[in-house]
Amino acid sequence: MISVGVFDAKNRLTALLDEVETGAEITITRRGKPIARLIPATAGFNREAARRTADALIEASHAATLDGISIADLIAEGRR
């Protein structure tokens, strides 16, 4: 992964975007601390994969218990 300061990123934006287009990831830093990351647009958020993961977590939670007490019962107990 490439790391560049804000000033350099501003001055070299076109060149940095060319590198990102080929698959590179670039971290932009301010005073040595990361503040942003340039990644290829195709590597962004995958809504379908996130939906599948959320559905799997919801399904797994239906069978989850704590010493035989269901999550729904624990929530109800906490509301009393």
Biopython code that builds the backbone (N, CA, C, O; Angstrom):
import numpy as np
from Bio.PDB.StructureBuilder import StructureBuilder

atoms = [
    (1, "MET", "N", (0.842, -1.169, 0.000)),
    (1, "MET", "CA", (0.000, 0.000, 0.000)),
    (1, "MET", "C", (0.891, 1.238, 0.000)),
    (1, "MET", "O", (1.908, 1.293, 0.692)),
    (2, "ILE", "N", (0.490, 2.218, -0.785)),
    (2, "ILE", "CA", (1.237, 3.454, -0.920)),
    (2, "ILE", "C", (0.690, 4.468, 0.077)),
    (2, "ILE", "O", (-0.518, 4.528, 0.307)),
    (3, "SER", "N", (1.570, 5.257, 0.663)),
    (3, "SER", "CA", (1.163, 6.281, 1.610)),
    (3, "SER", "C", (1.754, 7.618, 1.164)),
    (3, "SER", "O", (2.955, 7.715, 0.909)),
    (4, "VAL", "N", (0.906, 8.654, 1.071)),
    (4, "VAL", "CA", (1.374, 9.976, 0.677)),
    (4, "VAL", "C", (0.745, 11.024, 1.582)),
    (4, "VAL", "O", (-0.353, 10.838, 2.106)),
    (5, "GLY", "N", (1.460, 12.129, 1.755)),
    (5, "GLY", "CA", (0.935, 13.238, 2.534)),
    (5, "GLY", "C", (-0.094, 14.025, 1.744)),
    (5, "GLY", "O", (-0.180, 13.895, 0.523)),
    (6, "VAL", "N", (-0.874, 14.843, 2.438)),
    (6, "VAL", "CA", (-1.931, 15.635, 1.806)),
    (6, "VAL", "C", (-1.369, 16.536, 0.716)),
    (6, "VAL", "O", (-1.921, 16.596, -0.383)),
    (7, "PHE", "N", (-0.286, 17.232, 1.006)),
    (7, "PHE", "CA", (0.294, 18.152, 0.031)),
    (7, "PHE", "C", (0.692, 17.418, -1.241)),
    (7, "PHE", "O", (0.368, 17.861, -2.343)),
    (8, "ASP", "N", (1.403, 16.285, -1.091)),
    (8, "ASP", "CA", (1.806, 15.501, -2.257)),
    (8, "ASP", "C", (0.599, 14.950, -3.003)),
    (8, "ASP", "O", (0.589, 14.924, -4.234)),
    (9, "ALA", "N", (-0.418, 14.509, -2.268)),
    (9, "ALA", "CA", (-1.620, 13.974, -2.911)),
    (9, "ALA", "C", (-2.291, 15.040, -3.764)),
    (9, "ALA", "O", (-2.748, 14.757, -4.871)),
    (10, "LYS", "N", (-2.352, 16.256, -3.255)),
    (10, "LYS", "CA", (-2.961, 17.352, -4.001)),
    (10, "LYS", "C", (-2.187, 17.629, -5.286)),
    (10, "LYS", "O", (-2.778, 17.848, -6.343)),
    (11, "ASN", "N", (-0.885, 17.618, -5.185)),
    (11, "ASN", "CA", (-0.049, 17.926, -6.344)),
    (11, "ASN", "C", (0.056, 16.778, -7.335)),
    (11, "ASN", "O", (0.345, 17.009, -8.509)),
    (12, "ARG", "N", (-0.172, 15.548, -6.893)),
    (12, "ARG", "CA", (0.002, 14.369, -7.761)),
    (12, "ARG", "C", (-1.295, 13.591, -7.949)),
    (12, "ARG", "O", (-1.248, 12.398, -8.247)),
    (13, "LEU", "N", (-2.441, 14.225, -7.784)),
    (13, "LEU", "CA", (-3.710, 13.510, -7.796)),
    (13, "LEU", "C", (-3.907, 12.679, -9.067)),
    (13, "LEU", "O", (-4.315, 11.521, -8.979)),
    (14, "THR", "N", (-3.629, 13.235, -10.229)),
    (14, "THR", "CA", (-3.830, 12.497, -11.477)),
    (14, "THR", "C", (-2.981, 11.236, -11.507)),
    (14, "THR", "O", (-3.470, 10.171, -11.885)),
    (15, "ALA", "N", (-1.722, 11.339, -11.118)),
    (15, "ALA", "CA", (-0.833, 10.171, -11.104)),
    (15, "ALA", "C", (-1.313, 9.142, -10.080)),
    (15, "ALA", "O", (-1.261, 7.939, -10.334)),
    (16, "LEU", "N", (-1.775, 9.612, -8.932)),
    (16, "LEU", "CA", (-2.267, 8.687, -7.908)),
    (16, "LEU", "C", (-3.521, 7.961, -8.397)),
    (16, "LEU", "O", (-3.675, 6.761, -8.169)),
    (17, "LEU", "N", (-4.410, 8.686, -9.064)),
    (17, "LEU", "CA", (-5.614, 8.047, -9.606)),
    (17, "LEU", "C", (-5.267, 7.005, -10.671)),
    (17, "LEU", "O", (-5.931, 5.973, -10.775)),
    (18, "ASP", "N", (-4.227, 7.277, -11.459)),
    (18, "ASP", "CA", (-3.771, 6.287, -12.445)),
    (18, "ASP", "C", (-3.321, 5.010, -11.743)),
    (18, "ASP", "O", (-3.593, 3.909, -12.221)),
    (19, "GLU", "N", (-2.634, 5.152, -10.611)),
    (19, "GLU", "CA", (-2.183, 3.976, -9.860)),
    (19, "GLU", "C", (-3.365, 3.225, -9.257)),
    (19, "GLU", "O", (-3.393, 1.995, -9.267)),
    (20, "VAL", "N", (-4.337, 3.963, -8.732)),
    (20, "VAL", "CA", (-5.528, 3.335, -8.156)),
    (20, "VAL", "C", (-6.297, 2.579, -9.237)),
    (20, "VAL", "O", (-6.839, 1.502, -8.988)),
    (21, "GLU", "N", (-6.338, 3.146, -10.420)),
    (21, "GLU", "CA", (-7.047, 2.510, -11.536)),
    (21, "GLU", "C", (-6.460, 1.146, -11.872)),
    (21, "GLU", "O", (-7.165, 0.274, -12.380)),
    (22, "THR", "N", (-5.170, 0.956, -11.591)),
    (22, "THR", "CA", (-4.531, -0.334, -11.857)),
    (22, "THR", "C", (-4.628, -1.290, -10.670)),
    (22, "THR", "O", (-4.087, -2.395, -10.710)),
    (23, "GLY", "N", (-5.332, -0.850, -9.595)),
    (23, "GLY", "CA", (-5.554, -1.740, -8.465)),
    (23, "GLY", "C", (-4.845, -1.362, -7.178)),
    (23, "GLY", "O", (-5.042, -2.012, -6.151)),
    (24, "ALA", "N", (-4.025, -0.324, -7.215)),
    (24, "ALA", "CA", (-3.301, 0.089, -6.006)),
    (24, "ALA", "C", (-4.245, 0.738, -5.004)),
    (24, "ALA", "O", (-5.278, 1.296, -5.374)),
    (25, "GLU", "N", (-3.874, 0.655, -3.733)),
    (25, "GLU", "CA", (-4.584, 1.363, -2.676)),
    (25, "GLU", "C", (-3.629, 2.389, -2.104)),
    (25, "GLU", "O", (-2.467, 2.088, -1.830)),
    (26, "ILE", "N", (-4.124, 3.608, -1.924)),
    (26, "ILE", "CA", (-3.275, 4.701, -1.474)),
    (26, "ILE", "C", (-3.861, 5.307, -0.210)),
    (26, "ILE", "O", (-5.043, 5.649, -0.169)),
    (27, "THR", "N", (-3.039, 5.438, 0.816)),
    (27, "THR", "CA", (-3.446, 6.084, 2.054)),
    (27, "THR", "C", (-2.919, 7.508, 2.043)),
    (27, "THR", "O", (-1.739, 7.745, 1.785)),
    (28, "ILE", "N", (-3.810, 8.455, 2.327)),
    (28, "ILE", "CA", (-3.415, 9.857, 2.404)),
    (28, "ILE", "C", (-3.280, 10.210, 3.883)),
    (28, "ILE", "O", (-4.174, 9.938, 4.684)),
    (29, "THR", "N", (-2.161, 10.814, 4.226)),
    (29, "THR", "CA", (-1.875, 11.113, 5.629)),
    (29, "THR", "C", (-1.757, 12.617, 5.855)),
    (29, "THR", "O", (-1.439, 13.385, 4.947)),
    (30, "ARG", "N", (-2.024, 13.006, 7.092)),
    (30, "ARG", "CA", (-1.779, 14.386, 7.530)),
    (30, "ARG", "C", (-0.925, 14.278, 8.787)),
    (30, "ARG", "O", (-1.340, 13.702, 9.793)),
    (31, "ARG", "N", (0.262, 14.836, 8.711)),
    (31, "ARG", "CA", (1.226, 14.761, 9.820)),
    (31, "ARG", "C", (1.484, 13.313, 10.245)),
    (31, "ARG", "O", (1.646, 13.020, 11.429)),
    (32, "GLY", "N", (1.519, 12.414, 9.254)),
    (32, "GLY", "CA", (1.836, 11.021, 9.518)),
    (32, "GLY", "C", (0.665, 10.150, 9.923)),
    (32, "GLY", "O", (0.823, 8.936, 10.051)),
    (33, "LYS", "N", (-0.519, 10.741, 10.129)),
    (33, "LYS", "CA", (-1.688, 9.959, 10.533)),
    (33, "LYS", "C", (-2.618, 9.761, 9.338)),
    (33, "LYS", "O", (-2.928, 10.726, 8.639)),
    (34, "PRO", "N", (-3.068, 8.537, 9.089)),
    (34, "PRO", "CA", (-3.968, 8.280, 7.961)),
    (34, "PRO", "C", (-5.289, 9.034, 8.129)),
    (34, "PRO", "O", (-5.895, 9.015, 9.200)),
    (35, "ILE", "N", (-5.730, 9.704, 7.042)),
    (35, "ILE", "CA", (-7.012, 10.414, 7.094)),
    (35, "ILE", "C", (-7.959, 9.982, 5.976)),
    (35, "ILE", "O", (-9.165, 10.212, 6.070)),
    (36, "ALA", "N", (-7.437, 9.363, 4.925)),
    (36, "ALA", "CA", (-8.285, 8.924, 3.814)),
    (36, "ALA", "C", (-7.587, 7.800, 3.071)),
    (36, "ALA", "O", (-6.378, 7.598, 3.189)),
    (37, "ARG", "N", (-8.388, 7.073, 2.301)),
    (37, "ARG", "CA", (-7.834, 5.982, 1.505)),
    (37, "ARG", "C", (-8.466, 6.011, 0.130)),
    (37, "ARG", "O", (-9.688, 6.070, 0.001)),
    (38, "LEU", "N", (-7.635, 5.969, -0.896)),
    (38, "LEU", "CA", (-8.113, 5.862, -2.269)),
    (38, "LEU", "C", (-8.062, 4.398, -2.661)),
    (38, "LEU", "O", (-7.013, 3.760, -2.575)),
    (39, "ILE", "N", (-9.204, 3.864, -3.096)),
    (39, "ILE", "CA", (-9.270, 2.469, -3.543)),
    (39, "ILE", "C", (-10.006, 2.435, -4.870)),
    (39, "ILE", "O", (-10.760, 3.357, -5.180)),
    (40, "PRO", "N", (-9.802, 1.393, -5.656)),
    (40, "PRO", "CA", (-10.543, 1.286, -6.914)),
    (40, "PRO", "C", (-12.045, 1.250, -6.654)),
    (40, "PRO", "O", (-12.500, 0.663, -5.673)),
    (41, "ALA", "N", (-12.794, 1.869, -7.524)),
    (41, "ALA", "CA", (-14.248, 1.923, -7.362)),
    (41, "ALA", "C", (-14.864, 0.531, -7.332)),
    (41, "ALA", "O", (-15.891, 0.334, -6.683)),
    (42, "THR", "N", (-14.277, -0.420, -8.002)),
    (42, "THR", "CA", (-14.812, -1.784, -8.021)),
    (42, "THR", "C", (-14.601, -2.499, -6.700)),
    (42, "THR", "O", (-15.223, -3.532, -6.452)),
    (43, "ALA", "N", (-13.727, -1.962, -5.840)),
    (43, "ALA", "CA", (-13.458, -2.591, -4.550)),
    (43, "ALA", "C", (-14.330, -1.999, -3.451)),
    (43, "ALA", "O", (-14.096, -2.255, -2.270)),
    (44, "GLY", "N", (-15.314, -1.226, -3.820)),
    (44, "GLY", "CA", (-16.160, -0.563, -2.847)),
    (44, "GLY", "C", (-17.166, -1.491, -2.199)),
    (44, "GLY", "O", (-17.016, -2.713, -2.228)),
    (45, "PHE", "N", (-18.173, -0.909, -1.625)),
    (45, "PHE", "CA", (-19.201, -1.611, -0.870)),
    (45, "PHE", "C", (-19.994, -2.559, -1.767)),
    (45, "PHE", "O", (-20.441, -2.170, -2.846)),
    (46, "ASN", "N", (-20.165, -3.791, -1.323)),
    (46, "ASN", "CA", (-20.938, -4.786, -2.056)),
    (46, "ASN", "C", (-22.234, -5.018, -1.287)),
    (46, "ASN", "O", (-22.258, -5.771, -0.313)),
    (47, "ARG", "N", (-23.303, -4.372, -1.726)),
    (47, "ARG", "CA", (-24.579, -4.423, -1.011)),
    (47, "ARG", "C", (-25.114, -5.854, -0.906)),
    (47, "ARG", "O", (-25.637, -6.235, 0.141)),
    (48, "GLU", "N", (-24.994, -6.638, -1.953)),
    (48, "GLU", "CA", (-25.518, -8.016, -1.928)),
    (48, "GLU", "C", (-24.766, -8.877, -0.919)),
    (48, "GLU", "O", (-25.381, -9.659, -0.195)),
    (49, "ALA", "N", (-23.442, -8.743, -0.865)),
    (49, "ALA", "CA", (-22.662, -9.511, 0.110)),
    (49, "ALA", "C", (-23.009, -9.078, 1.533)),
    (49, "ALA", "O", (-23.089, -9.914, 2.432)),
    (50, "ALA", "N", (-23.213, -7.789, 1.739)),
    (50, "ALA", "CA", (-23.595, -7.304, 3.062)),
    (50, "ALA", "C", (-24.969, -7.846, 3.455)),
    (50, "ALA", "O", (-25.173, -8.217, 4.611)),
    (51, "ARG", "N", (-25.903, -7.897, 2.521)),
    (51, "ARG", "CA", (-27.245, -8.414, 2.800)),
    (51, "ARG", "C", (-27.176, -9.900, 3.177)),
    (51, "ARG", "O", (-27.837, -10.334, 4.120)),
    (52, "ARG", "N", (-26.373, -10.678, 2.435)),
    (52, "ARG", "CA", (-26.235, -12.109, 2.746)),
    (52, "ARG", "C", (-25.645, -12.304, 4.139)),
    (52, "ARG", "O", (-26.091, -13.175, 4.885)),
    (53, "THR", "N", (-24.652, -11.505, 4.490)),
    (53, "THR", "CA", (-24.028, -11.606, 5.797)),
    (53, "THR", "C", (-25.014, -11.256, 6.901)),
    (53, "THR", "O", (-25.091, -11.954, 7.912)),
    (54, "ALA", "N", (-25.768, -10.178, 6.712)),
    (54, "ALA", "CA", (-26.758, -9.776, 7.714)),
    (54, "ALA", "C", (-27.828, -10.852, 7.880)),
    (54, "ALA", "O", (-28.219, -11.170, 9.003)),
    (55, "ASP", "N", (-28.299, -11.408, 6.776)),
    (55, "ASP", "CA", (-29.301, -12.473, 6.846)),
    (55, "ASP", "C", (-28.766, -13.697, 7.590)),
    (55, "ASP", "O", (-29.487, -14.315, 8.373)),
    (56, "ALA", "N", (-27.507, -14.045, 7.344)),
    (56, "ALA", "CA", (-26.904, -15.189, 8.026)),
    (56, "ALA", "C", (-26.780, -14.931, 9.525)),
    (56, "ALA", "O", (-27.003, -15.837, 10.328)),
    (57, "LEU", "N", (-26.425, -13.706, 9.909)),
    (57, "LEU", "CA", (-26.331, -13.373, 11.333)),
    (57, "LEU", "C", (-27.702, -13.423, 12.000)),
    (57, "LEU", "O", (-27.829, -13.914, 13.122)),
    (58, "ILE", "N", (-28.712, -12.925, 11.328)),
    (58, "ILE", "CA", (-30.066, -12.967, 11.879)),
    (58, "ILE", "C", (-30.520, -14.412, 12.049)),
    (58, "ILE", "O", (-31.087, -14.769, 13.082)),
    (59, "GLU", "N", (-30.277, -15.232, 11.053)),
    (59, "GLU", "CA", (-30.660, -16.641, 11.121)),
    (59, "GLU", "C", (-29.928, -17.353, 12.258)),
    (59, "GLU", "O", (-30.527, -18.147, 12.983)),
    (60, "ALA", "N", (-28.640, -17.072, 12.412)),
    (60, "ALA", "CA", (-27.863, -17.711, 13.475)),
    (60, "ALA", "C", (-28.349, -17.276, 14.854)),
    (60, "ALA", "O", (-28.283, -18.055, 15.806)),
    (61, "SER", "N", (-28.836, -16.046, 14.971)),
    (61, "SER", "CA", (-29.268, -15.557, 16.275)),
    (61, "SER", "C", (-30.567, -16.217, 16.738)),
    (61, "SER", "O", (-30.847, -16.246, 17.936)),
    (62, "HIS", "N", (-31.354, -16.741, 15.817)),
    (62, "HIS", "CA", (-32.601, -17.387, 16.203)),
    (62, "HIS", "C", (-32.362, -18.648, 17.036)),
    (62, "HIS", "O", (-33.170, -18.996, 17.897)),
    (63, "ALA", "N", (-31.266, -19.312, 16.776)),
    (63, "ALA", "CA", (-30.970, -20.551, 17.493)),
    (63, "ALA", "C", (-30.033, -20.328, 18.676)),
    (63, "ALA", "O", (-29.758, -21.264, 19.427)),
    (64, "ALA", "N", (-29.543, -19.115, 18.852)),
    (64, "ALA", "CA", (-28.568, -18.839, 19.912)),
    (64, "ALA", "C", (-29.253, -18.784, 21.280)),
    (64, "ALA", "O", (-30.323, -18.195, 21.434)),
    (65, "THR", "N", (-28.611, -19.408, 22.262)),
    (65, "THR", "CA", (-29.109, -19.368, 23.637)),
    (65, "THR", "C", (-27.944, -19.162, 24.582)),
    (65, "THR", "O", (-26.786, -19.368, 24.219)),
    (66, "LEU", "N", (-28.261, -18.760, 25.779)),
    (66, "LEU", "CA", (-27.272, -18.612, 26.821)),
    (66, "LEU", "C", (-27.739, -19.464, 27.984)),
    (66, "LEU", "O", (-28.673, -19.095, 28.695)),
    (67, "ASP", "N", (-27.103, -20.587, 28.176)),
    (67, "ASP", "CA", (-27.525, -21.555, 29.194)),
    (67, "ASP", "C", (-29.000, -21.919, 29.054)),
    (67, "ASP", "O", (-29.720, -22.037, 30.046)),
    (68, "GLY", "N", (-29.444, -22.098, 27.789)),
    (68, "GLY", "CA", (-30.819, -22.518, 27.536)),
    (68, "GLY", "C", (-31.838, -21.398, 27.496)),
    (68, "GLY", "O", (-33.016, -21.651, 27.244)),
    (69, "ILE", "N", (-31.415, -20.165, 27.737)),
    (69, "ILE", "CA", (-32.332, -19.022, 27.689)),
    (69, "ILE", "C", (-32.165, -18.352, 26.320)),
    (69, "ILE", "O", (-31.049, -18.038, 25.906)),
    (70, "SER", "N", (-33.281, -18.139, 25.628)),
    (70, "SER", "CA", (-33.202, -17.545, 24.298)),
    (70, "SER", "C", (-32.889, -16.055, 24.385)),
    (70, "SER", "O", (-33.066, -15.429, 25.430)),
    (71, "ILE", "N", (-32.426, -15.505, 23.280)),
    (71, "ILE", "CA", (-32.117, -14.089, 23.226)),
    (71, "ILE", "C", (-33.385, -13.259, 23.478)),
    (71, "ILE", "O", (-33.333, -12.239, 24.165)),
    (72, "ALA", "N", (-34.509, -13.691, 22.927)),
    (72, "ALA", "CA", (-35.770, -12.975, 23.131)),
    (72, "ALA", "C", (-36.123, -12.929, 24.619)),
    (72, "ALA", "O", (-36.575, -11.898, 25.118)),
    (73, "ASP", "N", (-35.918, -14.048, 25.330)),
    (73, "ASP", "CA", (-36.198, -14.071, 26.766)),
    (73, "ASP", "C", (-35.259, -13.140, 27.536)),
    (73, "ASP", "O", (-35.681, -12.479, 28.485)),
    (74, "LEU", "N", (-34.001, -13.088, 27.136)),
    (74, "LEU", "CA", (-33.042, -12.197, 27.786)),
    (74, "LEU", "C", (-33.433, -10.730, 27.579)),
    (74, "LEU", "O", (-33.334, -9.918, 28.499)),
    (75, "ILE", "N", (-33.874, -10.405, 26.371)),
    (75, "ILE", "CA", (-34.309, -9.033, 26.089)),
    (75, "ILE", "C", (-35.531, -8.687, 26.929)),
    (75, "ILE", "O", (-35.603, -7.614, 27.528)),
    (76, "ALA", "N", (-36.484, -9.599, 26.966)),
    (76, "ALA", "CA", (-37.697, -9.372, 27.751)),
    (76, "ALA", "C", (-37.360, -9.187, 29.230)),
    (76, "ALA", "O", (-37.939, -8.331, 29.899)),
    (77, "GLU", "N", (-36.431, -9.983, 29.734)),
    (77, "GLU", "CA", (-36.029, -9.871, 31.137)),
    (77, "GLU", "C", (-35.381, -8.517, 31.406)),
    (77, "GLU", "O", (-35.585, -7.926, 32.466)),
    (78, "GLY", "N", (-34.609, -8.032, 30.457)),
    (78, "GLY", "CA", (-33.950, -6.744, 30.631)),
    (78, "GLY", "C", (-34.932, -5.581, 30.615)),
    (78, "GLY", "O", (-34.622, -4.513, 31.142)),
    (79, "ARG", "N", (-36.090, -5.759, 30.032)),
    (79, "ARG", "CA", (-37.091, -4.698, 29.958)),
    (79, "ARG", "C", (-37.963, -4.633, 31.211)),
    (79, "ARG", "O", (-38.698, -3.662, 31.396)),
    (80, "ARG", "N", (-37.896, -5.629, 32.056)),
    (80, "ARG", "CA", (-38.755, -5.633, 33.259)),
    (80, "ARG", "C", (-38.237, -4.707, 34.310)),
    (80, "ARG", "O", (-38.836, -4.590, 35.379)),
]
sb = StructureBuilder()
sb.init_structure("model")
sb.init_model(0)
sb.init_chain("A")
sb.init_seg("    ")
for serial, (resi, resn, name, xyz) in enumerate(atoms, 1):
    if name == "N":
        sb.init_residue(resn, " ", resi, " ")
    sb.init_atom(name, np.array(xyz, "f"), 0.0, 1.0, " ", f" {name:<3s}", serial, name[0])
structure = sb.get_structure()
